Amino acid sequence: MADKRGSWQAVFADVANRTHLVTADQMAGVVDEAAARVGLAVELYLIDLGQRALHPIRPSGGAALSVEGTAAGRAFARLELIPVPDGARAALWVPVLNGTERLGVARMLLPAESDPNDRQLREHCWTFTGLLAHLVLSKQAYGDLFHRVRRTKPLSVASELLWQLLPPTVFACDRAVVAAAMEPYDEVGGDGYDYAVESDRANVAIFDAVGHDLRAGLITSLALAATRNARRSGADLATTATLADETIASQQSSKAPMWATAFLARMDLDTGELTYLNAGHPPPVVLRAGRGVRTLDGLPRTPLGLGYLQTEEPIVHSEQLEPGDRVLFYSDGVIEAQSPEGELFGLDRLVDLTERNEQAGLPAPETLRRVVHAVLDHQDGALQDDATLVMLEWTTTDQARMLPQL
């Protein structure tokens, strides 16, 4: 049988061993030859940065496929393995994940007379796509092919800079889920986010620099670098903000002030205690049991870079979360987005959309993808400001939504 365990082991070994010395554009050829050992034909599609369509990594793969209304899109959005007929053979659309970050999907044309619902075959296909994900992440650091595939529009220089600095948009471990979304992905200037999760704590930050140009992107880059540097040195939140203050202030000019609002948070994964410092940023909202229960509106300090205006010691606040609670961070470009008729998107709409998508059983990254697209649609696709969302969830159960059920 083509899918015997030994044959599949040979496939995995072949791909892993032969791709050490290939470029990104040579990877597909190696995958083709290895997959043929078990009668498979594999086509890899990557999601674009706007998360609206899936694009083949080679021209022979055909046209891009919309996330909405296609089998490929359903596999991506709902993290499911989707079988479809293909003449005398069946094909299987399989999500391609790096950890829990959705990179795209793979179309796997199965051997003749294979049953796409056979569990062992599905497990092998799922393992194969995991290997593909690792290869994509490895090879994109050394070439531009995968970057080009994921861009439907040219990026501004500020966007190019920020996307190189930001962590992946999704992470999950046994007690926490973090997801993020940013628009407009091709022209984002001053917004940014960061996170780092260890075995006992999760750190999350969101930034919004003054302006909407390359200078704003540089301010956010300084804030990101300074807060990471402090965090990695073991600094507390107040000290972290102080270093960012000093770093941004050192680049100030007399012509135009440089500053960024920020919200820095740290969650204890054992107890659910969330400590936070607000540097002039819109306060996040705590979501519990299908509704927003409170905003984290503890007294803020001045924005980063304007610490010299701070007259009192900044206060680090604390909030006790309950299991299953989600903290939704956002930039003002989300709630202040205006329709052509002048209607604000607003915090109530943001919370309602987030909760409705969560209650529909969607994984956190799909919820944020749909919400940020709703913000874009509210403004007919033309955002007047960057719109960034970050969700932090304290959970031991929702991780199950982040991986497909085989």
Beta strands, then each sheet from edge to edge (+ up, - down):
strand 1: 41-47
strand 2: 53-56
strand 3: 65-66
strand 4: 82-86
strand 5: 89-98
strand 6: 101-109
strand 7: 170-172
strand 8: 176-183
strand 9: 191-197
strand 10: 201-209
strand 11: 260-268
strand 12: 273-279
strand 13: 285-288
strand 14: 291-295
strand 15: 317-320
strand 16: 326-330
strand 17: 387-394
sheet 1: 3+ 2- 1+ 6- 5+ 4-
sheet 2: 7+ 8- 17+ 16- 13+ 14-
sheet 3: 9+ 10- 11+ 12- 15+
end
